[in-house]
Amino acid sequence: MRTKKYRWALFYIMPLLFIFTSCIEDVTESTKEPIRYTANDIKSYSDLFNLFWTIMNQKYNYFNEQSGMDWEAVYQEYAPKFEQLKAFNRDQIYSKAEISEDCNKAIEYFTEIVDPIIDRHFYVKISLPVSQSYTRSVYFYGGMKNKKTIYTYPFVAKYEYMKAKINIETAVLGRQDDVLGGFLSDNPDIYYFSFKSFMLSKDYMLSFKKEYLAIDNKSPYYLSEEEIRDTIETIQIQDLAVKNILIEKSIEYVKKFNSFMESEAAQSAINRIAEFNQSENIDNRFIEALSTAKIKAPNMNKELVQLSILKEFRSNPNYTKWFIQRSTEHLQLACEYPVFLSDIDKAITNQHKIDFYKNFLVPLKEGKIKKIILDFRGNGGGMVLDARTFTDRFITKNAIFGYQRFKEDNNPFSYTPWVPCMTKTTDIGIRKEIPIVVLIDKNSASMSEISTLMLKSQGKHVTVVGHYSSGATAGLGDSDQFNGGLRGQVGGYLEFYMPLLAMQDATQTVIEGIGIKPDILMDALTEAEVDEMSDSPDTHIDYTVEQAVNLLKNN
C-alpha cells in the first residue's frame, strides 16, 4: 500500500494553534500488525531487515529527535547490503563458514543501524543463524559501540559503606541488602535513604483492604444452618443418628469460624488496620492486635482434617465432598477469611516492612526527618507505582516536571502534542518543604530519573548532586491502548523492547540518551576509588555523599 509521509510543523500565535503539513515523499507502509508476523514471513536476511525497519518505522517514538539519523536513508543504504546476504535459510549449498560470515555481517549492519538510537530503554534481540543447526541471539541497543568506561560505585559496596555510617538502632535494613535508611551517626539531623530499585510498593509497602470479615449472608456462597440441614446430600443419608452427627459437627465447624470473625480479637485487629490505613502508623498496639488475631484464628485445613477423619464423614463421601466445598466457599468468598489471615501475616512476619514504616515513613510524615539525602545512584528504576507511594511523599506543591507524547499512527513523524506531567500534593506527602539532596550517577535510570525530575520541580530546597544520569526516561506501557512502542516477539526472529512514549524535562528538553545534569556535577570516579570503597571502606571517602552532607549542614 502506498501512503504519503508528512512532517508536521506547529506554530503558536496565542491563543491560536496553527498546524501546517508538507508532503515529503511516498513511502510503502505495511498495515499488518506486528503480532501477525510469523517465521514464515522471514525467509531471508532481506525479509528480516525489512520487517525490522518497518516495525521501527511504525513504532519508534524518537525519530524527530534522532539528530543525524534519516530512517529512509538507513533503508536505502542497508537494504542492498542485506540482500547480498544469502545464507539465512542455511541450505546445504552453504558451508558453515559462509553461514557464519553472513551472520557476522548482519551483526555488523544491525549494530551500525541501532547504535545511534537515543532511547536507552530500547533493545531488539535478533536470532541469527550461525551454522546448519544453531542460531545466535544478539542484543542490539543504543550506544552499544561506546566502549568508554564510566566508573560507578556498585550498589552492594555502597550499601556496606553507608551502613557503617548510620545509626543502626533506628535504621531500615533491607531484607536482601536492597534498602538502607537511617540518621547519619556523625550528623544525626541528616537522614540517608538509598534503595536498589523502585520496587518499594511491592516489597516494602503494606497493603490492606478497607473491610475485613464482613459476613455477607446475602452472598450466594454464604453457608447457613438451614442449607446444611436441607441439602440433598444430607437428606439422602438414611441413618438418622449419623445424619444428626454430621449436621451437628458441620454447624459447629461453621460457627467456630463465624464466632472468631465476630470476636474481640478479630475486631480489634480490624480496627488497628483501619487506623493504619489512615495514619500508616505502626505501634505496639498494631503489632499486638494482629498477632493475637493470628494466634486465635482457627486454621481451615487443620479443622477440616479433624472433621474428615470422623467415621461419620468417612462413611459419607458425597456429603463430605459437598461440605468441604461449601464451607470453603463460605469462608473464602462470603467472608474472605483467608485474605484477612494472609494480610495480617504479611504485616507481622516481615520485620523489614515494619522497620520501613517505623523508622522511615512514619518519622518522615511526622516531621521528625528534617533533612534528607535520597541516594538514587545505582538504582536502575522499577515500578511506576512507586512514584505515587514513595516519591509523592516529598511533593509539597503542584508543578510541571516534564512533558510526554505518544505516536498518533504508524507514520514515523506523526506525534501527539507534548502533554505536561504534573506533580500533585497528596495526603501522604510531607507538610512543609525540607532540604533534600538527590544523588545520581550513570546507573540512575528510568524511575530514578522520573523521580529526580519530580523532586527538582519542587523548588530550590532540592539539590541534585553527582554525575549525569542514564538518560532512560522514555515510558513503557500497554501498546494496546496507545500507538507506538512494542514489547514482544515479531516473526519468530525479532524481540523488541521499545517504549511507547517520549519524555522531555520541565524545560522541554529531550534528555533521552543524555541524562539529567546535576546541579552540582562531581568529578568522574576513578577505578581506584571504586575499588577502595570495597577494599578499604573505613578510610574511603565518598565525595558525593560528603558534598551532600556539607550542603545540608549549611541549611
N, C-alpha and C positions, 0 to 999 in steps of 0.2 A: 504494500500500500504506500502510495506517495503522499506525503504531507508537507506542509510549509513549516519551517522552523523560524521562530520570531525572537528577536531581542526586544526587551521591554524597557522603555525609558520613563521614569517618573519625574514630574516637575511639580513642585509645590508653589502655588501662589495663593497664600492664605486668603479666604478659607477654602479655596477650591483645590482639588487634586486632578491634574490632567495626566492621562496615560496615552503615550504615543507608541506605536509599534512600527517596526520596519522589517520587511521580509528580507532574510539573508539568502537563503538557498533552499532548494528542495532536498529533503532527506528521506531516506527509507526508514520507516519506523514500524516495528512489529507490534501488533496488538495482542499477541499471545502472552498470557500471564506467565511469570517465571515458573510457578509451581507445575505448569502443564508440560514443561520440557522434560524429556526423559533421555536416557543414554542413547536411545535410537536416533535422537536428533543430532547427536555428535558422532560423526563418522571420520573426522579428520581434524588436524590441528587448525585448519581454516575454520571449520564449524565451531571448534572450541573458542577460538579468538572472537569470531563473530557474535557468539552468544554472550561472552564476557563483555565485549564492547557494547552490545545492545542493552544489557542489564544496567551497566554503568550509565549509559546514555539516558536511560529512563529514570533511574532511581537515585543516583548520586546527587547530593544537595549543595555541593560547594563549587561547581564549575564556574560560577560567576566570580568567585574569589580566587580561583586557581591561576595565579599570575604566571604567565608564560606557557600555560597549557591550553592548546586548542584540540579539543577532543576529536573534531573532524580530521584535523591534521594527523592525529595519532592513528586514526583508521587508515588514512591514505599512506602513511609510512609503514605500518606494520602488517596490514592485510596481505600485501605481496610477500612479506617475509614468512608469514605463517603458511601461505600457500605453497612455499617451497619445501616445507617440512612434510615428508611423505610417510613416515614410519609410525603414524599414530595407531593404526589398527594391528600392528605387529604381525603382518603377514609373513609367511615363511620365506618370501623372497628377500626380506631384510635381515641382515645379520644383527647380532646383539650389539656390536659396535655402532652400527648405523642407527639402531633404535636409541641407544644411549646418547649418541651425538645429537640427534634431533631433540631429545629430552633436554639436554643441556642448553641448546639454542633457545628452546621455548622458555626455559627458566630465565635465561639472559634477557629475552624480549619482555617477558612479563615483569621482571624486575625493573627494567628501564621504564616501562609504562606506569607501574604502580608507585615507584619511589617518590615521585613529586606530589602524590596525594597528600593534602594537608590534614585530612580528618584522622586524628590519632586514635579513634576507636576502630576505624575501618581495618578489616583484613579480608582477604579472599584466600581460601585454601583450594588448591587445584591439584587433582590427581593426574599424574603424567606417567606414561609407560616408560619403563627403564630396561625391560628385557621382554622376551617372549612370554614370560609367566608373571612378572611382577610390575606393580605400579609404585610410584613415589608420590607422597602428598607433601606439597610445598606451601608454606605460608608466605604471602606477599602483603606488604603493608607500607604505608608512607614513611619515608625516612630510612628504609632498610639498608640503603647503601652508605649511610652515615656511620662511619666506624669510630668517630670521636668518642672517647670515654669521658663521661661526666660523673664524677665520683659523688656518691651519696652515702649517708650512714645506713647500714642495714637496720631494719626495724628492731630485730632481736638485740643487736648490740646497743642501740639507743635505749631500748626498754631497760636493760640491765644497768646501763649507765645512769639513767634518770631515777631508777628505783632506789638507788643508794642515796639520792639527794632529796627524797621526800619523807615526810613523817608517816611511817608505816602504820602507826596506831590508828590513823584516820584515813587510810589510803583505800583506793579502789584498785584491786589487783585482778587482772583478767583471768578467766578460767584457763586459758591457753596462752598466757602472756601476750594477749592481744589488746588489752586495755590497761592504762595506767593513769591514776589520778591521785592528787594529794597536795597538801600545802608544802612548800619548799622548806626544808629544815633550816637553812640559813636565812631565808626570807619568808617567815611564817605568814605574812599578809598576802603572799602571792600563791595562787593555786595553779598547778600544772596539770594539763589533761592531754593525753595522747591515745590514739587507738589505730589499729592496723587497717581497718576497713569500715565503711559505713554500713555495718550490719547490726547496729545497736538495737534497732527496733525488734529484730529477730532474736538476738542472743542475750540482750540485757534488759529489755523493757518488759514489764509485767502487763498483761492484758486480761481484763476481767469483763464479764458481761454486766449489763445493768440489772439483771434479775436472775435469781437462782432459786431452784427448788420450789417453784410455784406449781403446786399440784393442780393440773388442769383436768378437772372432772368432766369437762366438755369435749376433751380430746377423744378421737376415735380409738386411741391407744390406751386410754385410761382403763384400768382393771378394777372392777367393783366386786363386792361380795356377791351381789346378785348374779353377775356373769359367771363367777366361779361355781355357784350352785346350779345354774340353769343351762350351762353349756352342754352341747350334745355329748361331749367327751365324758362329762360327769353323769349324765342321765343314762348312758349306756352301761355303766358299771352296775352289775347285778347284786353284788354283795353289799348290803346296806351298811354293815359295820365298817367295811373298807371304804365305802363311799364317804361316810361321815368323817373318818380319819383324814382322808385326802382333802376334803373341804376344810376341816379344822386346821390342818397343817398349812394349807395354801393361804388361807385368810391370815393365819398367824404370821406367815412369811411376809406378805404384803404389808400388814400392819406394822411390822418391825421397822421396815424402811420408811413408811409414811410417818410413823411416830418420831423417828430420828429427824426427818426433814422438818417437822414442826417443833423440834426440841429447842431448848435454850442454847445448847452448844452450836447447833446449825445456824440458828437465827443470829447468834452473836457473831459468828464468822461472816455471815452475810452483811450484817451491819458494819463490821470493820471494813469489808470490801467496798461497801457504798461510800464510806468515809474516804478510803484511799482513792476511789475514782474522782473524788472532789479535790483532795489535797495532795495526793501522791505521797503522803507521809507514812513512813513505816516505823512504828514504835513497838515497844514490848507488848502492848495490848493487842496489836495486829498479829504479831507472831504467835502469841499465846492462844488467841481465839481460833486461828486457823489450825494450829497444832492440836488443840483439844478436839475440834470437829473431825480432824483426820483420824484421831485415835478412837473416837466413839462411833464413827461411821461404820455400819455393817458392811461386810465385804460380800459383794454379789456372788462371786464364784464360790467362795467358801460356804455361804449359806445354801446355795443350790446343790452343792456336793452333799451336804449333810441331809438335805431333803431326798435327793435321788438314791441314797443308799438305804432308805427305809423300805421295808419289804412291800408296803402298800404301793409305793411308787414304782418299785422294780417290777411288780406283777401287773402293772397297768401302763405299758409303754405309750399307748396312744394319749392317755391323759397327761402323763409326764411330759411328753413332747409338746403337747398343747400348752401346758402351764409354763414350761421353761420359755417358750416363745412369747407368750402373752405377758408374763411377768417381766421379761427383758424389755419388751416394747413399752410396758408401763413405766419402767424406771428410766429407760434411755430416751424415749420420745415424749411421753406425757409429763415427765418430771425433770429430765436432763440430769439425772443423778450422777452418772459417770463424768459429765462435763464439770460439775461442781468439784468432785474429788480430784480430777486431773488438774484443774486450775489452782486449787489451793496447794496441791503437791508441788507444782512448778514454782510456786512462790516461796514455800518454806524449805525446800530441799536444795535450792540453788543459792548458796551464800553469796556468790559473785553478783547476783541480781539484787539481793538485799543491800550489800555494800554499795552498789552503784547508786541506789536511791538514798540510803542513809548518809553516805559520805560524799555524794556529789550533787545529785538532783535536788534533794531537799535543802541542803545549805545554800545552793545557788538560788533557789526560789525564795528562801527566807532572807536573802540579802547578806548572808554570812561570808560569801565569796565576793570580795570587793575588787580584786584584780586577778586577771586570769591569762595564762598562756595556753592557747589552743594549738597544739603541735600536729599539723597535718602532713609533716614530712614522712615519706614512705607510705602514705595512705592512698591507695590506687582507686578509691571510690567504692561504690556498692549500691545500696537501695535508695531510690528517690524518696521513699517514705521517711528516711532519716532527716530530710530537710524539714519535715513537719514535726517530728518527735524530738529532734536534737537541735538543729540549727535555729529553729524558731524560738528557742529558749533565750537567745541573745538578741532578738529583734525588739527594738523599742520604738520604731516608727515605720510607717508605710513609705516605701521608697522603690524606685526603679533600680534594679540591679543588673538588668541585661535585656536583650531582645531575642526573640526566636522567630523562625519562619519554617514553612514546610514547602514541599513541591506541590504545585497545583495540578499537574498532569505529567504525562510522560515526556513532554518537551524538556530538554536539558536546561533551558533558561526560563522556565515558567515557574515562578515562585509566588507564594502568598506575600503580602506586606510583612515587614518586621513588626512583631507584636511585643509590647513591653512585658517584662516579667517583674512582678511586684513582690516585695516583702510585705507581710501583714502582721500586725501585732496580734497575739493570741493570749488566752488565759494562762498558758504555761510559761510565758515569757517573763524575763526579769522586769521589775517595776521601774527601774531607772538605769541610765547608762552607767557602765563601769569600764575602766580601762581594759582593753583587750589587745593582746598581741597574737597575731596568727603567724605561724611558721610554715613555710612551704619550701619544697625543692622539686627537682625534675621528676620525682616519682609521686608527686601530689597530682592526682588526675581525677577527672570526671566529677563525682560528688564533692571531692575535696576542693576542686576549683569552683564549682557552683556555690558551695558554702562560703568560700572566701569572697566571691563576688557579692553574695548576700550580706556578709558582715561588713565589707568595705562600703556598702551603700548606707550604712547607719551613721556615719559621721567621723569626725576627727579623733574620737576616742578609740577607734580601731586602727591599728598599725600592722601592716604586713611586712614581715622580715624574712630574709632567706635568699633563695635563688629562683629563677624563672620556673614556673610550674610546667606540667607536661604539655598543656595545650590540647587537652582532650575534652572539650566542652560540648561537643555535638550530642544531641539527645537521642536515646533509644526509646522504643515504644512499640505499639501494635501497628504494623503496617497495613492491617486490615481496616483500620479506622482512619489512616492518613495516607496521602500519596507520598511516594519516596521511601527510601530505606528498604532494606531486605535482610532478614536473618534466616538462613536455612540453605538447604541444598537446591541446586538447579542443574538439571540434566545429568545427574549422577557424577559428574566430574568437578563441579564447582560448588563451593560452600561459601556464602557471603555472610559477613558480619558488618552491616552497613547502617549507621544511624539514619533516622528519618527526618531529623530537624537540624537546622543550623543555629548557631548561637553567636551573639555579639555581647560585649561587655556594656556597661552603662554609658560609655562614651560612643557607643555604636561602632566599635572597632571589633573586627573579627580577630580573635586571638587563637583560633584553631591552628595547631602546629607551631605556635609561638609560645604560648603560655602567659600567665599573669606576671607582670613585672612587680616585684615587691616595692613597697615604699622605701625600704632600706635594703639595698642589694649587697649581700655579703660577698666576700672574696670566695672564689671557687675552692672547694675542698681538694686536698691532695690525697693521693693513695696512702701516704704515710699517716695522715690524720685519721683516715678511715680505719686503718689497721690499729692505730694507737687506741681508739675508743674500745676495741675488743680486747687488745692485749694488755693495755695499761689504763684501765678506766679510772683508777684512783688519781692519776696525775694528768689525765687528758682534760683539755678544756674545749667544750662545745661553744664556740664563739657566737653561734646563732642564739643559743639559749642565754648566754651571757649578755648579749645585746638586748634581748627581750627583758631580762631582769632589770638591767640598767634603765630601760625606758619606763618600766612600771615603778621602780623605786623613786623616780622623779615625778610621779603622778600622785 
